[in-house]
Amino acid sequence: MHCLTLRIETASGLSDKSGVQRNFAQRLPSLRGLRARSWRARPFALEGQYLFDDEPSLRCFYAALADHEPAAAGLLNGVNVTARTDLLPEDVATTIFDRPVFIVSAPRAGSTILYELLAKCDTLWSIDGEMQHIIDAIPALNLYRRGCRSQALDETDADGETARIVRCCLLAAIQSHSGRKLLERARCNWPARIRLLEKTPENALRVPFLYQVFPDARFIYLSRDLRQNVVSIIEAWKHPGFIAIPHLPGWPDAQWRFLLPDGWRNYRGRPLCHIAAFQWAAANKAIVDALEAIPTDQWTTISYANLIADPAAEIERLCGFIEVEMGARLRASLQRALPLSATTITPPSPIKWKHNPDFDPAVTKPLQPLAGRIRSLGVNTADTVRRAHHMTSVRFACHVDQLAPAALADDVIVAPSLRVAIAGGAPLGLLGKLRHRERFQADHPMLWVEDPATEVWTPLWLHHKQAWLCHMLQPGRAAPAALTGRLREQLGAAGVLTTVEAIHERHAYGSDLCQAGRRNLSELRYCGLPNLLDPVLCTALARYYNTMIEKDEWPLGDAQVERRHGWHNERIAQFLHYQLVDFVSRVAGKKLKPTYAFSSAYRGGARLDAHMDREQCDYTLSLLINESPPVDGAPWPLWFETPAGKHSIVLRVGDGVLFRGCELPHWRGSASAEHEQINLLFHFVPTQWSGVID
């Protein structure tokens, strides 16, 4: 195949993208031997490229160029016109592309920044821009020749002739990382194989087509949070720099942004939010449907949240997937903070959608099932997470005589909140609050004491021979003089014996915690809650969960984190969950209700990918109840992408952090090999929320 490249230097309006499409893309000449023709706007220039089957056809065309290209006729006689002809060996075009890499995503999902990072890998080649002009250059694929129905292409469009032309067009356009085109090299200096990196938003609708043209292709599927992505598309629709189709017949003002899915005509006159949601859904559904039919070793997924959270780790993983060395240039770029993408309109924020008047959250409701498919794509679906109905032989208890003694002041009193249950269980007046006690150790006298800061009740077990304590301890009264020695100090450790001053201090601490937490939650969308849970209760919970692991009654691994034991609505976690509703509501500044709890036991080397939670997790309280740190004491922080940038928090046992999990991307990097933690996650929503609770 023979290639003619024309370059016309001009300051004319023809050199803008809209002018090029109006004058060239809509009017493909029908000439003998012409297989593809494209014109592109360059700075102060136009560049045209023609591919012919044979040299005589090319020369015949060139001899009467002005007749064939009337749009450029007035410029072709200028002194600043250059022409170049090249031979494109078709056998080379067939064999030179080795596992080309295609980044596919919905528009405004972050593909530009991902492409800019991977393009710093010296072994990857590119085509100086996106391949949309190549698709439009081929008559059989040209949007206008196809009636402007959509830009989607499938395997039936990739017949042998079309695939041949696509490969030759790419061969004519390909360039190395230095920007030098392959055609500018002597033929003897061409590499035998080339790894192409390509990113074109419209290719979201063309994965089956690309796979047919390049059966060994590798696909990197980038996804972004539904709300963030839709709002970003809305912003770009209002910006003049994102017009993809300047002259779309039948569309108001004729200017269409981004990819064109089938069914676009149904959105004439619709709000921008609906158009953006339509494009998001069409792009992602097309990608997911296509990838599910391609061998899993030929594609991988990456979330925008993970890319922003840990770009070095994600790029290293992707380079491993596509089997290229990162190289010094790419590694050096990853040592610096990520720059804003060249296509950034407004500074990024995880909650930008909350402040965009054109965004209607209702449009995302029907798209939630698709968002779920995206999250689960490529994830190991072998679900080992336990559910509420799963059983365990382990029973929860916190025996007073197992507590470490605590030194007591002389003026101790019996905690005014103390409640006694001689037959075990919960006191009658607290049955509504103290739910989910099915896994309590039975048939023991029990004491209950309330934390003045959080109003959480700690259950304490007595042996039958200690039942006399139930009659001796009078709430709010001085500690019985007959109560001495180790048992007295153990009751002090349990909070059964305390002082008026300690009660007031703890109550004031809880009030201060709520005020500070409410302020931080409003500004940053998260707040640390140190010293939240009673240490006695933490110890009992840790013993309970660790025993289940030791007895192999809590399997390792779940769909989200490989090195984690997970249990959905485990009963003891629910027992605590329902008690924390009032305190968390005070911090949030609004009345909340619980949705579900999730017990997490992280093993060494665990990693939590960046993600945002589903709508049942509007408010999430994460409590650290047990930790086995590494020898070097290295922390394992929880990270958030907040409106003010990346923040992290390190919890100690008994600490909590409350955050807006549906708004903030959050993650943990890889833990040390010997670092283990047990966390309880409690999810809440406003009381007026009417979705599915579980």
VEXDOZA-21901 format. One line per 5 residues: their letters; for each residue x, y negated, z of C-alpha. Coordinates in Angstrom, 1 decimal. Layout:
N
a	X Y Z; ... $
This chain:
694
mhclt	0.0 0.0 0.0; 1.2 -3.5 -0.9; 0.9 -6.5 1.4; 0.8 -10.2 0.4; 1.2 -12.8 3.1 $
lriet	0.5 -16.5 2.4; 1.3 -19.3 4.8; -0.1 -22.8 4.1; 1.0 -25.6 6.3; -1.8 -28.0 6.8 $
asgls	-3.3 -30.5 9.3; -6.7 -29.9 7.8; -9.8 -28.9 9.8; -9.5 -25.6 8.0; -6.8 -24.6 10.5 $
dksgv	-9.2 -24.2 13.4; -10.8 -20.8 14.1; -14.3 -22.0 13.3; -13.3 -23.4 9.9; -11.4 -20.2 9.0 $
qrnfa	-14.4 -18.0 9.7; -16.7 -20.3 7.9; -14.6 -20.5 4.8; -13.0 -17.0 4.7; -14.4 -14.4 7.0 $
qrlps	-17.9 -14.6 5.7; -16.8 -14.4 2.1; -14.7 -11.3 1.3; -13.8 -11.2 -2.4; -14.5 -8.1 -4.4 $
lrglr	-11.4 -7.3 -6.3; -9.9 -4.2 -7.9; -7.5 -2.6 -5.5; -8.1 -5.0 -2.6; -8.5 -3.0 0.7 $
arswr	-8.3 -5.8 3.3; -8.1 -9.5 3.5; -7.8 -11.8 6.5; -7.1 -15.4 7.2; -6.0 -16.7 10.6 $
arpfa	-5.6 -20.1 12.1; -2.1 -20.9 13.3; -0.7 -24.1 14.8; -0.7 -26.5 11.8; -1.1 -23.7 9.4 $
legqy	-3.3 -21.1 7.8; -2.0 -17.5 7.3; -3.7 -15.1 4.9; -2.9 -11.5 4.5; -4.0 -9.2 1.6 $
lfdde	-3.6 -5.4 1.3; -3.7 -3.8 -2.1; -3.5 -0.2 -3.2; -0.9 -1.0 -5.9; 1.5 -3.8 -7.0 $
pslrc	-0.3 -4.6 -10.3; -3.5 -5.4 -8.5; -1.6 -7.7 -6.1; 0.1 -9.5 -9.0; -3.1 -9.9 -10.9 $
fyaal	-4.7 -11.4 -7.9; -1.9 -13.7 -7.1; -1.7 -15.0 -10.6; -5.3 -16.3 -10.3; -5.3 -17.0 -6.5 $
adhep	-7.1 -20.3 -6.6; -10.0 -18.7 -8.5; -10.3 -15.9 -6.0; -10.0 -18.1 -2.9; -11.9 -21.3 -3.6 $
aaagl	-11.8 -22.3 0.1; -8.0 -22.7 -0.1; -7.8 -23.9 -3.7; -7.1 -27.5 -2.7; -4.2 -26.5 -0.6 $
lngvn	-2.5 -23.9 -2.7; -0.6 -26.5 -4.9; 1.1 -28.1 -1.9; 4.8 -27.9 -1.4; 4.4 -26.2 2.0 $
vtart	3.1 -22.9 0.7; 5.1 -19.7 1.2; 4.3 -16.2 -0.1; 5.8 -12.9 0.9; 5.2 -9.4 -0.4 $
dllpe	6.0 -6.2 1.4; 5.6 -2.5 0.7; 3.7 -0.6 3.4; 4.6 3.1 3.2; 1.5 5.0 3.9 $
dvatt	3.3 8.0 5.2; 5.0 5.7 7.8; 1.6 4.1 8.7; 0.3 7.6 9.4; 3.2 8.8 11.6 $
ifdrp	4.8 5.7 13.2; 2.0 5.1 15.8; 2.8 7.2 18.8; 0.0 7.3 21.4; -1.2 3.7 21.0 $
vfivs	-2.5 2.1 24.1; -5.8 0.3 24.1; -7.0 -1.8 27.0; -10.8 -1.8 27.0; -13.1 -3.7 29.2 $
aprag	-16.1 -6.0 29.3; -15.4 -9.6 28.5; -13.8 -11.7 31.3; -12.9 -8.6 33.3; -9.2 -9.6 33.6 $
stily	-7.9 -7.9 30.5; -5.8 -10.8 29.5; -3.7 -10.8 32.7; -3.4 -7.0 32.5; -2.3 -7.2 28.9 $
ellak	0.2 -10.0 29.6; 1.8 -7.9 32.4; 2.1 -4.7 30.3; 3.3 -6.7 27.3; 6.5 -7.4 29.4 $
cdtlw	7.4 -3.8 29.0; 10.1 -3.9 26.3; 9.2 -0.6 24.7; 5.7 -1.7 23.9; 4.8 -3.4 20.6 $
sidge	1.9 -5.7 19.8; 0.2 -7.4 16.9; 0.4 -11.1 17.9; -3.1 -11.5 19.1; -6.2 -9.3 18.9 $
mqhii	-7.2 -6.9 16.2; -10.6 -8.4 15.6; -9.3 -10.2 12.4; -8.2 -6.8 11.2; -11.6 -5.3 11.6 $
daipa	-13.3 -8.2 9.9; -10.7 -8.0 7.1; -11.9 -4.5 6.0; -15.1 -4.7 3.9; -16.6 -1.5 5.3 $
lnlyr	-16.2 -2.9 8.8; -16.9 -6.6 8.2; -19.7 -7.9 10.5; -21.3 -9.9 7.7; -21.2 -7.0 5.2 $
rgcrs	-22.9 -4.9 7.8; -25.8 -7.4 8.3; -24.6 -8.8 11.6; -26.3 -6.0 13.5; -23.5 -5.6 16.0 $
qalde	-19.7 -5.1 16.3; -20.0 -1.6 17.5; -18.2 1.1 15.5; -18.2 4.9 16.1; -16.4 7.9 14.7 $
tdadg	-18.6 7.9 11.6; -17.1 4.6 10.6; -13.6 6.0 10.7; -13.6 8.0 7.5; -10.2 8.9 6.1 $
etari	-10.0 5.8 3.8; -11.0 3.4 6.5; -8.6 4.9 9.0; -5.8 4.6 6.4; -6.5 0.9 5.9 $
vrccl	-6.6 0.2 9.6; -3.3 1.8 10.2; -1.7 -0.1 7.3; -3.2 -3.4 8.6; -1.7 -2.7 12.0 $
laaiq	1.7 -1.8 10.4; 1.7 -5.2 8.6; 1.0 -7.1 11.8; 3.0 -5.2 14.4; 5.9 -7.0 16.2 $
shsgr	8.3 -6.2 19.0; 8.4 -7.8 22.4; 10.7 -10.5 21.0; 8.0 -11.6 18.6; 9.8 -10.3 15.5 $
kller	7.6 -8.5 13.0; 8.5 -5.0 11.9; 8.2 -6.2 8.2; 11.0 -8.7 8.9; 13.4 -5.8 9.6 $
arcnw	15.3 -3.9 7.0; 13.5 -0.6 6.3; 16.5 1.4 7.5; 16.2 -0.3 10.9; 12.6 0.7 11.5 $
parir	12.0 2.9 14.6; 10.6 6.4 13.9; 7.9 5.9 16.4; 6.2 2.8 17.9; 4.1 2.5 21.1 $
llekt	1.4 -0.1 20.4; -0.3 -2.1 23.1; -3.6 -3.7 22.1; -6.3 -5.6 23.8; -9.5 -6.8 22.0 $
penal	-12.7 -7.4 23.9; -14.9 -6.2 21.0; -13.1 -2.8 21.2; -15.3 -2.0 24.2; -17.9 -1.1 21.6 $
rvpfl	-15.4 0.9 19.4; -13.8 3.5 21.6; -15.1 6.4 19.5; -13.9 4.7 16.3; -10.4 4.1 17.8 $
yqvfp	-10.2 7.6 19.0; -11.0 8.9 15.6; -8.4 6.7 13.9; -5.8 7.6 16.6; -6.5 11.0 18.1 $
darfi	-3.6 10.7 20.5; -4.5 7.2 21.7; -4.4 6.3 25.4; -7.2 4.1 26.9; -6.9 1.9 30.0 $
ylsrd	-10.4 1.0 31.2; -10.4 -2.2 33.3; -13.5 -2.9 35.3; -14.5 -5.8 37.5; -17.1 -6.4 40.1 $
lrqnv	-20.5 -6.9 38.4; -21.3 -10.3 40.0; -17.8 -11.7 39.5; -17.7 -10.5 35.9; -21.2 -11.8 34.9 $
vsiie	-20.5 -15.2 36.4; -17.2 -15.4 34.6; -19.0 -14.6 31.3; -21.5 -17.4 32.1; -18.8 -19.9 32.6 $
awkhp	-17.1 -19.0 29.3; -20.4 -19.3 27.4; -20.4 -23.0 28.5; -16.8 -23.5 27.4; -16.0 -24.3 23.7 $
gfiai	-12.9 -22.2 23.7; -14.6 -18.8 23.7; -16.6 -18.9 20.5; -16.1 -15.5 18.9; -18.6 -15.8 16.0 $
phlpg	-19.0 -19.5 15.0; -21.7 -18.7 12.4; -24.1 -16.0 13.5; -27.2 -16.2 11.4; -30.4 -16.3 13.5 $
wpdaq	-28.7 -17.5 16.8; -29.5 -20.9 18.2; -26.6 -23.3 17.2; -25.1 -20.2 15.4; -22.3 -19.9 18.0 $
wrfll	-21.9 -16.6 19.8; -19.4 -15.9 22.5; -17.6 -12.6 23.0; -18.6 -9.2 21.7; -21.9 -8.7 19.8 $
pdgwr	-23.8 -5.6 21.0; -26.8 -4.2 19.2; -30.0 -5.9 20.4; -28.6 -9.4 20.7; -31.5 -10.9 18.8 $
nyrgr	-33.7 -10.0 21.8; -31.8 -12.6 23.8; -32.6 -15.7 21.8; -33.9 -18.3 24.1; -33.0 -16.3 27.2 $
plchi	-31.0 -17.8 30.2; -27.3 -17.5 30.0; -27.4 -15.2 33.1; -29.4 -12.6 31.1; -27.1 -12.8 28.1 $
aafqw	-24.0 -12.3 30.2; -25.6 -9.4 32.0; -26.6 -7.9 28.7; -23.0 -8.1 27.4; -21.6 -6.7 30.6 $
aaank	-23.9 -3.7 30.5; -23.5 -3.1 26.8; -19.7 -3.1 27.0; -19.3 -1.0 30.1; -21.9 1.6 29.1 $
aivda	-20.3 2.0 25.7; -16.9 2.5 27.3; -18.1 5.0 30.0; -20.1 7.0 27.5; -17.1 7.2 25.2 $
leaip	-14.5 8.1 27.8; -16.7 10.9 29.2; -16.3 12.6 25.8; -12.5 12.2 25.6; -10.0 14.4 27.4 $
tdqwt	-9.3 13.0 30.8; -5.5 13.0 30.3; -6.0 10.3 27.6; -7.6 7.7 29.7; -7.4 6.1 33.1 $
tisya	-9.2 3.4 35.0; -8.1 0.4 36.9; -10.2 -2.2 38.8; -9.5 -5.9 38.6; -9.6 -5.9 42.4 $
nliad	-6.8 -3.4 42.6; -4.8 -5.2 40.0; -4.9 -8.4 42.0; -4.4 -6.7 45.3; -1.3 -4.8 44.4 $
paaei	-0.1 -5.5 40.9; 3.3 -3.8 41.2; 1.8 -0.5 42.3; -0.9 -0.6 39.7; 1.3 -1.5 36.8 $
erlcg	3.8 1.2 37.9; 0.9 3.7 37.9; -0.2 2.6 34.5; 3.3 2.8 33.0; 3.5 6.3 34.4 $
fieve	0.2 7.2 32.7; 1.2 5.8 29.3; 4.7 7.3 29.8; 6.9 4.2 29.3; 9.7 2.8 31.5 $
mgarl	8.8 -0.4 33.2; 12.1 -2.1 32.4; 13.9 -5.0 34.1; 11.8 -7.8 32.6; 8.5 -6.3 33.8 $
raslq	9.9 -5.4 37.2; 11.2 -9.0 37.7; 7.8 -10.5 36.8; 6.1 -8.3 39.4; 8.3 -9.7 42.1 $
ralpl	6.6 -13.1 41.6; 3.0 -14.1 42.4; 0.7 -13.4 39.5; 0.2 -16.5 37.4; -3.3 -17.6 36.3 $
satti	-4.3 -16.1 33.1; -4.1 -18.2 30.0; -7.9 -17.9 29.7; -8.7 -19.1 33.2; -11.5 -21.7 33.3 $
tppsp	-11.8 -22.3 37.0; -9.7 -21.1 39.9; -10.5 -17.5 40.8; -12.6 -16.8 43.9; -14.3 -13.6 45.0 $
ikwkh	-17.5 -15.4 45.8; -17.7 -17.8 42.8; -21.0 -16.2 42.0; -22.6 -17.6 45.1; -22.1 -21.2 43.9 $
npdfd	-23.0 -20.9 40.2; -26.5 -22.3 39.6; -26.8 -20.3 36.4; -26.4 -17.0 38.2; -29.4 -15.1 39.3 $
pavtk	-28.6 -12.1 41.5; -31.8 -10.4 40.4; -30.3 -9.6 37.0; -27.7 -7.3 38.6; -30.3 -5.1 40.3 $
plqpl	-31.1 -3.0 37.2; -27.4 -2.7 36.5; -26.4 -1.1 39.9; -26.7 2.5 38.6; -24.2 1.7 35.8 $
agrir	-21.9 0.0 38.3; -22.0 3.3 40.3; -21.1 5.2 37.2; -18.1 2.9 36.6; -16.9 3.4 40.2 $
slgvn	-17.2 7.2 40.0; -15.6 7.5 36.6; -12.5 9.7 36.8; -12.9 10.2 40.5; -12.7 13.6 41.9 $
tadtv	-16.3 14.5 42.5; -15.6 17.3 44.9; -17.4 15.7 47.8; -16.0 16.9 51.2; -17.5 14.0 53.1 $
rrahh	-19.7 15.3 55.9; -23.3 14.0 56.2; -25.5 13.4 59.2; -27.0 16.9 58.9; -23.7 18.7 59.1 $
mtsvr	-22.9 20.4 62.4; -20.0 20.6 64.7; -19.3 22.7 67.8; -17.5 19.7 69.4; -19.4 17.8 72.1 $
fachv	-18.8 14.2 73.1; -18.0 13.4 76.8; -16.0 11.0 78.9; -15.5 12.6 82.3; -14.6 10.2 85.1 $
dqlap	-12.2 12.6 86.7; -10.1 12.6 83.5; -9.5 8.9 83.5; -6.1 7.4 84.5; -6.6 5.6 87.9 $
aalad	-6.6 1.8 87.9; -5.5 -0.5 90.8; -8.4 -2.4 92.3; -8.9 -5.6 94.2; -10.2 -5.6 97.7 $
dviva	-13.5 -7.3 96.8; -14.7 -4.9 94.2; -18.4 -4.3 93.7; -20.5 -1.8 91.9; -21.2 -3.1 88.4 $
pslrv	-24.6 -4.8 88.4; -25.4 -3.1 85.1; -24.9 0.5 86.4; -27.6 3.0 85.5; -27.7 6.5 86.9 $
aiagg	-29.0 9.6 85.2; -28.8 12.5 87.6; -30.1 15.0 85.1; -27.9 13.6 82.3; -29.0 11.8 79.2 $
aplgl	-30.0 8.2 79.0; -31.9 6.2 81.6; -35.6 5.7 80.7; -35.3 2.0 80.3; -32.5 2.3 77.7 $
lgklr	-33.9 5.1 75.5; -34.7 2.7 72.6; -31.1 1.3 72.5; -29.2 4.5 73.2; -30.1 6.6 70.2 $
hrerf	-28.4 9.5 68.6; -27.1 11.4 71.6; -27.6 14.9 70.1; -23.9 15.6 70.4; -23.5 14.6 74.0 $
qadhp	-22.3 17.2 76.4; -25.4 18.4 78.3; -26.2 19.3 81.9; -24.1 16.8 83.7; -25.0 13.9 86.0 $
mlwve	-24.2 10.6 84.1; -23.3 7.0 84.9; -23.9 4.2 82.4; -22.2 0.8 82.5; -22.6 -2.1 80.2 $
dpate	-19.8 -4.2 78.7; -20.6 -7.9 79.6; -18.9 -9.0 76.3; -20.7 -6.8 73.8; -23.6 -5.3 75.7 $
vwtpl	-22.4 -1.9 74.6; -23.1 0.9 77.1; -20.4 3.4 78.0; -21.6 6.8 79.1; -19.6 8.5 81.9 $
wlhhk	-19.9 12.2 82.9; -19.7 13.5 86.5; -19.2 17.1 87.6; -22.1 18.5 89.6; -20.1 18.4 92.8 $
qawlc	-19.8 14.6 92.3; -23.6 14.1 92.1; -23.6 12.5 95.5; -22.1 9.4 93.8; -25.4 8.8 92.1 $
hmlqp	-27.0 8.0 95.5; -24.1 6.1 97.0; -23.4 3.6 94.2; -25.8 0.6 94.5; -25.6 -1.8 91.5 $
graap	-24.3 -5.3 92.5; -23.4 -4.2 96.0; -20.0 -3.8 97.5; -18.2 -0.6 96.8; -18.9 2.0 99.5 $
aaltg	-16.2 2.1 102.1; -16.3 5.9 102.0; -15.3 5.9 98.4; -11.5 6.0 98.5; -8.5 7.4 96.8 $
rlreq	-8.1 8.6 93.3; -11.9 8.8 92.5; -12.3 5.1 93.6; -9.5 4.1 91.2; -11.0 6.2 88.4 $
lgaag	-14.3 4.5 88.8; -12.5 1.2 88.6; -10.9 2.3 85.3; -14.4 3.2 84.0; -15.7 -0.3 84.9 $
vlttv	-18.2 1.2 87.4; -16.3 -0.7 90.1; -15.3 -4.3 89.2; -15.3 -7.8 90.5; -17.6 -10.7 90.0 $
eaihe	-14.7 -12.7 88.5; -13.9 -9.9 86.0; -17.6 -9.8 84.9; -17.7 -13.5 84.3; -14.4 -13.5 82.4 $
rhayg	-15.5 -10.7 80.1; -18.9 -12.4 79.5; -17.2 -15.6 78.6; -14.7 -13.8 76.4; -17.6 -12.3 74.5 $
sdlcq	-19.2 -15.7 74.0; -15.9 -17.2 72.8; -15.4 -14.3 70.5; -18.8 -14.9 68.9; -18.3 -18.6 68.4 $
agrrn	-14.8 -18.2 66.8; -15.9 -15.2 64.8; -19.0 -17.1 63.4; -16.7 -20.0 62.3; -14.2 -17.7 60.6 $
lselr	-16.8 -15.6 59.0; -18.4 -18.7 57.5; -15.1 -20.0 56.1; -13.1 -16.9 55.2; -15.9 -14.3 55.1 $
ycglp	-14.1 -12.2 57.7; -13.2 -12.6 61.4; -11.0 -10.6 63.7; -12.6 -9.4 67.0; -9.7 -8.4 69.3 $
nlldp	-10.3 -6.3 72.4; -13.8 -5.5 71.3; -14.4 -2.0 72.5; -13.9 -0.6 76.0; -10.6 1.3 76.1 $
vlcta	-12.3 4.2 78.0; -14.8 4.6 75.2; -12.1 4.3 72.6; -10.2 7.2 74.3; -13.2 9.4 74.5 $
laryy	-14.1 8.7 70.8; -10.6 9.5 69.7; -10.5 12.8 71.6; -13.9 13.8 70.1; -12.9 13.1 66.5 $
ntmie	-9.4 14.6 66.8; -10.8 17.7 68.3; -13.1 18.2 65.2; -10.0 17.8 63.0; -8.0 20.3 65.1 $
kdewp	-10.8 22.8 64.9; -11.1 22.4 61.1; -14.6 21.1 61.4; -13.9 17.9 59.6; -12.4 18.5 56.1 $
lgdaq	-9.7 16.3 54.6; -10.3 14.2 51.5; -13.2 12.3 50.1; -14.1 10.7 46.7; -12.6 7.3 47.6 $
verrh	-9.5 8.2 49.7; -7.6 11.5 49.2; -5.8 11.4 52.5; -8.9 10.7 54.7; -11.5 12.6 56.6 $
gwhne	-14.9 11.1 56.0; -18.2 11.5 57.8; -21.3 9.7 56.7; -23.7 8.8 59.7; -21.9 11.1 62.1 $
riaqf	-24.1 11.1 65.2; -21.7 9.6 67.8; -20.8 6.9 65.4; -24.5 6.1 65.0; -24.8 6.1 68.8 $
lhyql	-22.4 3.2 68.8; -23.7 1.6 65.6; -27.1 0.9 67.0; -25.7 -0.6 70.2; -23.6 -3.1 68.3 $
vdfvs	-26.4 -4.6 66.3; -27.2 -7.5 68.7; -23.5 -8.4 69.2; -22.8 -8.4 65.4; -26.0 -10.4 64.8 $
rvagk	-24.6 -13.1 67.2; -21.4 -13.3 65.3; -23.1 -13.4 62.0; -25.5 -16.1 63.2; -28.5 -14.2 61.9 $
klkpt	-30.6 -11.1 62.8; -29.2 -7.9 61.3; -30.2 -4.3 61.1; -28.0 -1.2 60.7; -27.8 0.7 57.5 $
yafss	-25.2 3.4 57.9; -22.0 4.3 59.7; -18.9 5.9 58.2; -16.2 7.7 60.4; -12.8 7.6 58.8 $
ayrgg	-9.7 9.5 59.9; -6.7 8.4 57.8; -3.8 10.8 57.5; -0.2 9.8 56.7; 0.3 8.4 53.3 $
arlda	-3.3 7.3 52.8; -4.1 4.4 50.5; -7.4 2.5 50.2; -7.9 1.0 46.8; -9.2 -2.5 46.5 $
hmdre	-12.9 -2.5 46.2; -16.1 -4.3 47.1; -18.9 -2.5 48.9; -22.4 -1.8 47.8; -25.3 -3.9 48.9 $
qcdyt	-26.0 -1.8 52.0; -22.7 -3.1 53.4; -23.4 -6.9 53.5; -21.7 -7.1 56.9; -19.1 -4.4 57.8 $
lslli	-17.6 -4.0 61.3; -14.4 -1.9 61.2; -13.2 -0.6 64.6; -9.9 1.0 65.3; -10.3 3.6 67.9 $
nespp	-7.1 5.6 67.6; -3.6 5.2 66.0; -0.4 7.2 65.7; 2.0 4.6 64.4; 5.2 5.5 62.5 $
vdgap	8.5 5.6 64.4; 9.5 2.2 63.0; 6.3 0.6 64.2; 5.4 -0.6 60.7; 1.8 -1.9 60.7 $
wplwf	-0.9 -0.9 58.2; -2.8 -4.1 57.5; -6.2 -4.4 56.0; -6.1 -7.0 53.2; -8.8 -9.3 51.9 $
etpag	-9.0 -11.5 48.8; -10.7 -14.5 50.4; -11.8 -17.9 48.8; -8.5 -19.2 50.4; -6.3 -16.5 48.9 $
khsiv	-5.0 -13.1 50.2; -5.2 -12.6 53.9; -4.4 -9.6 56.0; -5.2 -8.4 59.5; -3.5 -5.8 61.7 $
lrvgd	-5.8 -4.2 64.3; -4.8 -2.6 67.6; -6.8 0.1 69.3; -10.1 -1.4 70.5; -9.9 -4.3 68.0 $
gvlfr	-12.5 -4.9 65.3; -12.9 -7.0 62.2; -16.2 -8.1 60.8; -16.3 -8.9 57.1; -18.6 -9.5 54.1 $
gcelp	-17.7 -6.3 52.2; -20.0 -7.1 49.3; -18.2 -10.4 48.7; -14.5 -9.8 49.5; -12.3 -7.3 47.7 $
hwrgs	-10.5 -5.4 50.5; -7.9 -2.7 50.6; -4.9 -1.1 52.3; -1.6 -0.3 50.7; 0.0 3.1 51.2 $
asaeh	0.5 4.0 54.8; 3.7 5.5 56.1; 3.9 9.3 55.9; 3.5 9.6 59.6; 1.0 6.8 60.2 $
eqinl	-2.5 8.0 61.2; -5.6 6.1 62.2; -9.2 6.7 63.1; -11.6 3.9 62.2; -15.3 3.6 62.5 $
lfhfv	-17.1 1.5 59.9; -20.5 0.1 60.8; -22.6 -1.5 58.0; -25.4 -4.1 58.5; -27.8 -6.1 56.4 $
ptqws	-30.2 -9.0 57.3; -33.5 -7.8 58.7; -35.4 -9.0 55.7; -33.4 -6.8 53.3; -35.6 -4.2 51.7 $
gvid	-33.3 -1.8 49.8; -32.5 1.8 50.6; -30.9 1.9 54.0; -28.7 5.0 53.7 $
